[in-house]
Amino acid sequence: MKLTDLKNNKSRILVIEDHEADFLLFKAMLGEIENRKFELINAETLEKGLDYLESDFFELIVLDLTLSDSEGYSTFQAVFNNAHNIPIIVLSGVEDSKLAMKTVQNGAQDYLLKGKIDRYSLRRSVEYAIERHNLLEELKRANARILKQQETIIKEERIKALLELAGATAHELNQPLTVLLGNIELLSISKNSPEKVDRYLAKIENAGERIAKTISKIQNLKYDNTVPYIGEERIINLNA
């Protein structure tokens, strides 16, 4: 869901916080945001929060790093590993710049210090977290589409190259094969004429050498330079 959709829809936020007073304050501050509607679900423990993540859908997680059953960076890591790509805002009652940096570097959208949050900073953090997440997801989808298009183009180019190579092969082999087959047939009906047999054998040998040279060109082909063929078609230049 995009940020613009929040004006007419409730954004479900999971707040993993074991202090009811902090949860109610957080809920009240979000309720003061104009043109925004939020539905907050409170999980008092890490275990309950993880259960919610397994069974429900949320657009944002607000996580207190100090809970009754877990604290510190391990709390964030446990939620992040089970968040199913939901953005996370980390809360802490202790000013710890190293911990803040570590959580943000490893996937948190923002880090807020309890006691220093007002409705403006909260609004900015919540909206930015959701919007940033949506933009990243759209970028991933766009990249996936581009990669798929590139794969299609590569396949089409490979097919085109194979057709051009097939056209060149047919063009180069057609004449010597015709000569080869024709003289083999003439040879079969001229067994009693040594002069004709020698002449036909020479032509067969020459045609065979031409075929061998063409095959060698194909085996050693390093460039895909093409030349005009029939109409708008092109074939690979085996002599490049």
C-alpha positions as CSV (number, residue, x, y, z in Angstrom):
1,M,0.0,0.0,0.0
2,K,1.3,3.4,-0.9
3,L,1.5,6.4,1.4
4,T,-1.2,8.2,-0.5
5,D,-3.6,5.3,0.3
6,L,-3.2,5.9,4.0
7,K,-5.6,8.9,3.8
8,N,-8.6,6.6,3.3
9,N,-7.5,3.4,4.8
10,K,-6.3,2.2,8.2
11,S,-2.7,1.2,8.5
12,R,-2.3,-1.7,10.8
13,I,0.7,-1.3,13.1
14,L,2.0,-4.0,15.5
15,V,3.5,-2.4,18.6
16,I,5.6,-4.8,20.6
17,E,5.8,-2.9,23.9
18,D,5.4,-4.3,27.4
19,H,4.5,-0.9,29.1
20,E,0.8,-0.1,28.6
21,A,1.4,3.6,29.3
22,D,3.9,3.9,26.5
23,F,1.6,2.0,24.1
24,L,-1.4,4.3,25.0
25,L,0.8,7.4,24.5
26,F,2.0,6.1,21.2
27,K,-1.6,5.4,20.1
28,A,-2.7,8.9,21.3
29,M,0.0,10.7,19.4
30,L,-0.8,8.8,16.2
31,G,-4.4,9.6,16.7
32,E,-3.6,13.3,16.5
33,I,-2.2,13.0,12.9
34,E,-4.7,14.6,10.5
35,N,-6.0,12.6,7.6
36,R,-4.4,9.4,8.8
37,K,-6.0,6.4,10.4
38,F,-4.1,3.8,12.2
39,E,-5.1,0.5,13.9
40,L,-2.6,-0.4,16.6
41,I,-2.2,-3.9,18.0
42,N,-0.2,-4.3,21.2
43,A,1.9,-7.4,21.9
44,E,3.4,-7.2,25.5
45,T,6.1,-9.8,24.8
46,L,8.4,-10.9,22.1
47,E,6.8,-14.3,21.9
48,K,3.3,-12.8,21.5
49,G,4.7,-10.4,18.8
50,L,6.1,-13.2,16.8
51,D,2.8,-15.1,17.1
52,Y,1.0,-12.0,15.6
53,L,3.5,-11.9,12.8
54,E,2.8,-15.5,11.9
55,S,-1.0,-15.1,11.8
56,D,-1.8,-11.5,10.8
57,F,-0.8,-8.8,8.4
58,F,0.8,-5.4,9.4
59,E,2.2,-2.5,7.4
60,L,4.6,-1.5,10.2
61,I,6.2,-2.9,13.4
62,V,7.1,-0.6,16.3
63,L,9.5,-2.6,18.5
64,D,10.7,-1.8,22.1
65,L,14.1,-3.4,22.5
66,T,13.6,-3.9,26.3
67,L,10.8,-6.5,26.9
68,S,10.1,-8.9,29.7
69,D,11.2,-11.9,27.7
70,S,14.0,-10.3,25.6
71,E,16.2,-7.3,25.3
72,G,18.8,-5.6,23.3
73,Y,19.9,-6.3,19.7
74,S,18.7,-10.0,19.9
75,T,15.1,-8.7,20.3
76,F,15.4,-6.8,17.0
77,Q,17.1,-9.7,15.3
78,A,14.3,-12.1,16.3
79,V,11.6,-9.7,15.0
80,F,13.5,-8.9,11.8
81,N,14.0,-12.5,11.0
82,N,10.2,-13.1,11.3
83,A,8.9,-9.8,9.9
84,H,8.3,-11.1,6.4
85,N,9.7,-7.9,5.0
86,I,7.5,-5.5,7.1
87,P,9.4,-2.3,8.0
88,I,10.5,-1.9,11.6
89,I,10.8,1.2,13.8
90,V,12.9,0.5,16.9
91,L,12.2,2.1,20.3
92,S,14.5,2.3,23.2
93,G,14.5,3.9,26.7
94,V,18.3,4.0,26.7
95,E,20.4,6.3,24.5
96,D,22.8,3.9,22.9
97,S,24.1,5.2,19.6
98,K,26.0,2.0,18.8
99,L,22.9,-0.1,19.2
100,A,20.8,2.4,17.2
101,M,23.4,2.3,14.4
102,K,23.5,-1.5,14.5
103,T,19.8,-1.9,14.1
104,V,19.5,0.6,11.3
105,Q,22.5,-0.9,9.5
106,N,20.8,-4.3,9.7
107,G,17.4,-3.5,8.5
108,A,15.5,-1.2,10.9
109,Q,13.8,1.8,9.2
110,D,14.4,4.2,12.1
111,Y,15.4,4.3,15.8
112,L,13.5,6.5,18.3
113,L,14.4,7.3,21.9
114,K,11.6,7.1,24.4
115,G,11.0,10.4,26.2
116,K,12.1,12.4,23.2
117,I,9.3,11.5,20.8
118,D,6.6,14.0,19.9
119,R,3.8,13.6,17.5
120,Y,5.7,15.3,14.7
121,S,8.8,13.2,14.9
122,L,6.6,10.1,15.3
123,R,4.5,11.0,12.2
124,R,7.6,11.6,10.2
125,S,9.1,8.3,11.3
126,V,6.0,6.3,10.6
127,E,5.2,7.8,7.3
128,Y,8.8,7.7,6.1
129,A,9.2,4.1,7.1
130,I,6.1,3.0,5.2
131,E,6.8,5.1,2.2
132,R,10.5,4.1,2.1
133,H,9.5,0.5,2.3
134,N,6.9,0.8,-0.5
135,L,9.4,2.6,-2.7
136,L,12.0,-0.2,-2.1
137,E,9.4,-2.8,-2.9
138,E,8.4,-1.0,-6.1
139,L,12.1,-0.8,-7.0
140,K,12.4,-4.6,-6.5
141,R,9.4,-5.2,-8.7
142,A,10.7,-2.9,-11.3
143,N,14.1,-4.6,-11.2
144,A,12.4,-8.0,-11.5
145,R,10.5,-6.8,-14.6
146,I,13.7,-5.4,-16.1
147,L,15.5,-8.7,-15.5
148,K,12.6,-10.6,-17.1
149,Q,12.6,-8.3,-20.1
150,Q,16.4,-8.7,-20.4
151,E,16.0,-12.5,-20.3
152,T,13.4,-12.3,-23.0
153,I,15.7,-10.1,-25.1
154,I,18.6,-12.4,-24.6
155,K,16.5,-15.4,-25.7
156,E,15.3,-13.6,-28.7
157,E,18.8,-12.5,-29.6
158,R,20.0,-16.1,-29.2
159,I,17.2,-17.4,-31.4
160,K,18.0,-14.7,-34.0
161,A,21.7,-15.6,-33.9
162,L,20.8,-19.3,-34.4
163,L,18.6,-18.5,-37.3
164,E,21.3,-16.3,-38.9
165,L,23.8,-19.1,-38.4
166,A,21.4,-21.6,-39.8
167,G,20.9,-19.4,-42.9
168,A,24.6,-19.0,-43.4
169,T,25.2,-22.7,-43.0
170,A,22.5,-23.6,-45.5
171,H,23.8,-21.0,-47.9
172,E,27.4,-22.2,-47.7
173,L,26.6,-25.9,-47.8
174,N,23.8,-25.9,-50.4
175,Q,26.0,-25.7,-53.5
176,P,28.8,-28.2,-52.5
177,L,26.2,-30.7,-51.2
178,T,24.3,-30.4,-54.6
179,V,27.6,-31.0,-56.4
180,L,28.5,-33.9,-54.1
181,L,25.1,-35.7,-54.4
182,G,24.9,-35.1,-58.2
183,N,28.3,-36.5,-58.9
184,I,27.8,-39.5,-56.6
185,E,24.7,-40.3,-58.7
186,L,26.6,-39.8,-62.0
187,L,29.4,-42.0,-60.5
188,S,27.0,-44.8,-59.9
189,I,25.9,-44.9,-63.6
190,S,29.4,-44.4,-65.1
191,K,31.3,-47.3,-63.6
192,N,32.5,-48.5,-67.0
193,S,33.9,-45.1,-68.0
194,P,37.2,-44.6,-66.1
195,E,37.7,-41.0,-67.4
196,K,34.2,-40.0,-66.2
197,V,34.8,-41.7,-62.9
198,D,38.0,-39.8,-62.2
199,R,36.3,-36.5,-63.2
200,Y,33.3,-37.2,-60.9
201,L,35.6,-38.3,-58.0
202,A,37.6,-35.1,-58.4
203,K,34.4,-33.0,-58.2
204,I,33.2,-35.1,-55.2
205,E,36.6,-34.5,-53.4
206,N,36.4,-30.8,-54.2
207,A,32.9,-30.5,-52.8
208,G,33.9,-32.5,-49.7
209,E,36.7,-30.1,-49.1
210,R,34.4,-27.1,-49.4
211,I,32.0,-28.7,-46.9
212,A,34.9,-29.4,-44.5
213,K,36.1,-25.7,-44.8
214,T,32.5,-24.5,-44.0
215,I,32.3,-26.7,-41.0
216,S,35.7,-25.4,-39.8
217,K,34.5,-21.8,-40.2
218,I,31.4,-22.6,-38.0
219,Q,33.6,-24.3,-35.4
220,N,35.9,-21.3,-35.2
221,L,33.3,-18.6,-35.4
222,K,34.1,-15.8,-33.0
223,Y,32.2,-12.8,-34.4
224,D,28.5,-12.4,-35.2
225,N,28.9,-10.0,-38.1
226,T,26.0,-10.4,-40.5
227,V,25.5,-9.7,-44.2
228,P,22.3,-9.1,-46.2
229,Y,20.7,-12.2,-47.5
230,I,17.2,-12.6,-49.0
231,G,14.9,-9.6,-48.7
232,E,15.4,-8.1,-45.2
233,E,17.0,-11.2,-43.8
234,R,20.6,-11.4,-42.7
235,I,22.9,-14.2,-42.2
236,I,26.2,-14.5,-40.3
237,N,29.3,-13.8,-42.3
238,L,31.3,-17.0,-41.9
239,N,34.2,-15.3,-43.6
240,A,34.5,-12.5,-41.0
